[in-house]
Amino acid sequence: MTDLGPVAWPPAPIRTERLVLRESEARDRAAFIELFASSDVHTYLGGPRPRDELEREVPEIPGRRPGFFVIDLDGAMIGQITLTKDTGHLRQAAGKAELGYLFLPETWGRGYAAEACAAALGWFTDALPGKPVVLATQTANVRSMRLAAKLGFIEVERFEAYGAEQWFGMWSPVALSE
């Protein structure tokens, strides 16, 4: 279940200084395939999927669901952000909104992920006031760990899953405003 609850979807596009967070469109399909076929992107996510498999399976308009944002830079998709609830993959996330993000490697290191995730968290705070958001990443994923800290996620625990040490953190708009 990925339902965030009583949230109007899709929201109007969210504009930041350089980016637009918007609903997926058919023109994004090629970027989705590139994202999921990238060995760099999926180093800490179980490895990439075969491109030919993705070509067959990715729908004409991928990612059309509540909590799913395409990250658009100058009219092109460069990544995605998801805010999902109770995906069942981690007991720690059960019943909570979880932040996920993937960006094309050529965009890494430019602050796009921090800018887009901050905007998504801002939207979430307005849509569901007072609700915390969780995030899990492998401790070996140094970039993701730095992003989590920059966004204000606080470590709750570390645990072993998927054959690697995982970091689990929580972000709360209430804690940030105090």
Residue pairs with C-beta under 8 A, 6 or more apart in sequence:
1 85
1 86
1 87
1 88
2 65
2 66
2 67
2 82
2 84
2 85
2 86
2 87
3 66
3 85
4 66
4 67
4 83
4 84
4 85
4 97
4 127
4 128
5 85
5 128
7 66
7 67
7 127
7 128
8 127
9 66
9 67
10 22
10 23
10 66
11 123
11 127
13 20
13 21
13 22
13 23
14 20
14 21
14 22
14 69
14 119
14 120
14 122
14 123
16 115
16 116
16 118
16 119
17 115
18 73
18 112
18 115
19 71
19 72
19 73
19 78
19 112
19 115
19 116
19 119
20 71
20 72
21 69
21 70
21 71
21 72
21 81
21 116
21 119
21 120
21 123
22 69
22 70
22 72
23 64
23 68
23 69
23 70
24 32
24 61
24 62
24 63
24 64
24 68
24 70
25 61
25 70
26 60
26 61
27 77
28 61
28 62
28 63
28 70
28 77
29 58
29 59
29 60
29 61
29 62
31 76
31 77
31 78
31 104
32 54
32 58
32 62
32 63
32 77
32 80
33 51
33 54
33 55
33 58
34 104
35 41
35 79
35 80
35 102
35 104
36 42
36 48
36 49
36 54
36 58
37 48
37 49
37 50
37 51
37 54
38 48
38 104
38 105
39 47
39 48
40 105
41 48
41 102
41 103
41 104
41 105
42 48
42 49
43 141
44 137
44 138
44 140
44 141
44 144
44 164
46 162
63 70
63 80
67 82
67 83
67 84
67 85
67 97
68 80
68 81
68 82
69 80
69 81
69 82
69 83
69 116
69 120
70 77
70 79
70 80
71 77
71 78
71 79
71 80
71 81
71 103
71 112
71 116
72 78
73 107
73 112
78 103
78 104
78 107
78 112
79 101
79 102
79 103
79 104
79 107
79 112
79 113
79 116
80 101
80 102
81 99
81 100
81 101
81 116
81 117
81 120
82 98
82 99
82 100
82 101
83 97
83 98
83 99
83 100
83 120
83 124
83 133
84 97
84 98
84 100
85 95
85 96
85 97
85 98
86 93
86 94
86 95
86 96
87 93
87 98
88 94
90 136
90 161
90 166
90 168
92 134
92 136
92 156
92 157
92 159
92 168
93 134
93 136
93 168
96 132
96 133
96 134
96 170
97 124
97 128
97 131
97 132
97 133
97 134
98 133
98 134
98 135
98 136
99 117
99 120
99 121
99 133
99 134
99 135
99 171
100 135
101 113
101 116
101 117
101 147
103 112
103 113
108 143
113 147
114 147
114 150
114 151
117 147
117 151
118 151
121 133
121 151
121 171
121 173
124 131
124 133
125 173
129 173
130 173
130 174
131 173
132 170
132 171
132 172
132 173
133 170
133 171
133 172
134 156
134 168
134 169
134 170
134 171
135 148
135 153
135 168
135 169
135 170
135 171
136 166
136 167
136 168
136 169
137 144
137 145
137 148
137 166
137 167
138 144
138 162
138 164
138 165
138 166
138 167
139 145
139 158
139 164
139 165
139 166
139 167
140 164
140 165
145 167
148 167
148 169
151 171
152 171
152 175
152 176
153 169
153 170
153 171
154 169
154 170
154 171
154 175
155 167
155 168
155 169
156 168
156 169
156 170
157 168
158 165
158 166
158 167
158 168
159 165
159 166
159 168
160 166
